[in-house]
């Protein structure tokens, strides 16, 4: 039985969360071509539309096999302002998921993720039956650390040289939150 994350649309405080689709490539390209948006992400700023198409295909593939789900965050009149969802789901041996999110620079500091994160967590715990939700934060991304801590996540440790992108190794902070 499919989880349906590839077709689920959520409405939250005037924002619409919907699965990334092929038609979103230009909007996603605009979002991820900003070096400030991708500063702590495991991708370089996009320079070709095909890179946005690849990200959309990755998100669709995850949802198709119930291993994740990624939504575009849409604001009426503004278009795509970010993405959020589960970069991975482990449902057979751990009941856990990894939450991730990003926003356009113009949307930072407006409380958008503070409104969306509880909805995503509720979906993970109630509908997907997750016991644990994790987040991996690149060292230096204090805004993300503060957001997670405000929403009940515990900093569990730091993984040295855990990832390699942009030509170097990166430390990652592991955050976790168990279902209430």
C-alpha positions in Angstrom: 0.0 0.0 0.0 1.4 3.4 -1.1 1.8 6.2 1.4 0.6 8.7 -1.2 3.3 11.3 -0.5 3.8 11.8 -4.2 0.2 13.1 -4.6 -0.6 14.7 -1.2 -1.3 18.4 -1.0 -1.3 20.2 2.3 -2.7 23.7 3.1 -1.2 25.5 6.0 -1.9 29.2 6.9 -2.3 30.4 3.4 0.6 28.3 2.1 0.2 25.2 -0.1 2.6 22.3 0.1 2.4 20.1 -3.0 4.8 17.4 -4.4 7.4 18.8 -6.8 6.4 18.2 -10.4 8.2 18.5 -13.7 6.4 21.8 -14.4 8.1 23.3 -11.3 11.6 23.0 -12.7 12.0 26.7 -13.6 10.8 27.8 -10.1 13.0 25.3 -8.4 16.0 26.4 -10.5 15.4 30.1 -9.4 15.3 29.0 -5.7 18.4 26.8 -5.8 20.5 29.0 -8.0 20.8 31.4 -5.0 24.1 30.7 -3.2 22.6 31.9 0.1 19.8 29.3 -0.1 22.2 26.5 -0.9 25.0 27.6 1.4 24.5 24.7 3.9 23.0 22.3 1.5 24.7 19.3 -0.2 24.4 20.9 -3.6 26.1 23.7 -5.4 24.0 26.6 -6.6 22.2 25.4 -9.7 23.5 26.7 -13.0 21.4 24.6 -15.4 17.7 23.9 -15.6 18.5 20.2 -16.0 19.8 20.2 -12.4 16.4 21.3 -11.1 14.8 18.6 -13.2 17.1 16.0 -11.7 16.1 17.1 -8.1 12.5 16.8 -9.1 13.0 13.3 -10.5 14.9 12.4 -7.3 11.9 13.6 -5.2 9.4 11.8 -7.3 11.4 8.6 -7.2 11.6 8.7 -3.4 7.8 9.1 -3.1 7.1 6.4 -5.7 8.8 3.8 -3.5 7.7 5.2 -0.2 11.2 6.2 0.9 10.5 9.9 1.2 8.5 12.8 0.1 9.3 16.4 -0.8 6.9 19.2 -1.2 7.3 22.6 -2.8 6.1 25.5 -0.6 3.8 27.8 -2.6 2.6 31.2 -1.6 -0.3 32.6 -3.7 1.0 35.5 -5.7 4.7 34.7 -5.0 5.1 31.2 -6.4 7.6 28.6 -5.0 9.3 30.0 -1.9 10.9 26.8 -0.6 10.7 23.0 -0.2 10.2 20.7 2.7 9.6 17.1 3.6 11.3 13.8 4.3 14.6 13.1 2.5 14.4 9.5 3.7 12.0 7.2 5.4 12.8 3.9 7.1 9.5 2.1 7.7 10.4 -1.5 8.0 13.3 -1.6 10.4 13.2 1.6 12.3 10.1 3.7 11.8 12.1 6.9 11.3 12.4 9.7 8.8 14.8 12.5 8.1 13.1 15.9 7.8 14.6 18.7 5.6 13.6 22.1 4.5 14.8 25.3 2.8 13.4 28.7 2.0 14.0 31.6 -0.4 16.2 34.3 1.2 13.3 36.8 1.0 11.2 34.5 3.2 13.8 34.0 6.0 12.8 35.2 9.5 9.0 35.3 8.8 8.2 32.2 10.8 7.2 30.1 7.8 9.1 27.0 8.9 7.8 27.4 12.5 4.3 27.1 11.0 5.1 24.2 8.6 7.3 22.0 10.7 4.6 21.0 13.2 2.4 19.9 10.3 5.2 17.8 8.8 6.0 16.3 12.2 2.3 15.5 12.8 2.1 13.8 9.4 5.3 11.8 10.2 4.1 10.7 13.6 0.4 10.2 13.1 0.0 9.2 9.5 3.3 7.5 8.8 3.6 6.0 12.2 7.2 7.2 12.7 8.8 6.8 16.1 11.7 9.0 15.4 12.3 12.0 13.2 15.8 13.2 12.5 17.5 16.2 10.9 21.0 16.6 9.7 22.3 20.2 10.0 25.5 21.4 8.4 27.7 23.0 11.1 27.3 26.7 11.0 23.6 26.7 10.1 22.4 28.2 13.4 19.0 29.3 12.1 18.2 25.6 11.4 19.5 24.5 14.8 17.4 27.0 16.6 14.3 26.1 14.6 14.7 22.4 15.5 15.4 23.1 19.2 12.2 25.3 19.4 10.3 22.3 18.1 11.5 19.7 20.6 14.5 18.3 18.8 17.5 17.3 20.8 21.0 17.8 19.5 22.5 14.3 19.7 25.9 14.8 18.4 28.2 15.9 15.6 29.5 13.7 12.8 32.9 14.8 11.7 33.5 14.9 8.0 30.2 13.2 7.5 29.4 14.6 4.0 31.4 15.5 1.0 30.2 18.2 -1.4 31.4 21.5 -2.9 34.9 20.1 -3.0 35.3 19.4 0.7 34.2 17.4 3.8 31.5 18.8 6.0 30.6 18.1 9.6 26.9 17.4 10.3 24.9 17.9 13.5 22.4 15.1 14.3 19.1 16.2 15.8 16.4 13.8 16.8 12.9 13.9 18.2 10.9 10.9 19.3 7.1 10.7 19.0 5.2 12.2 21.9 
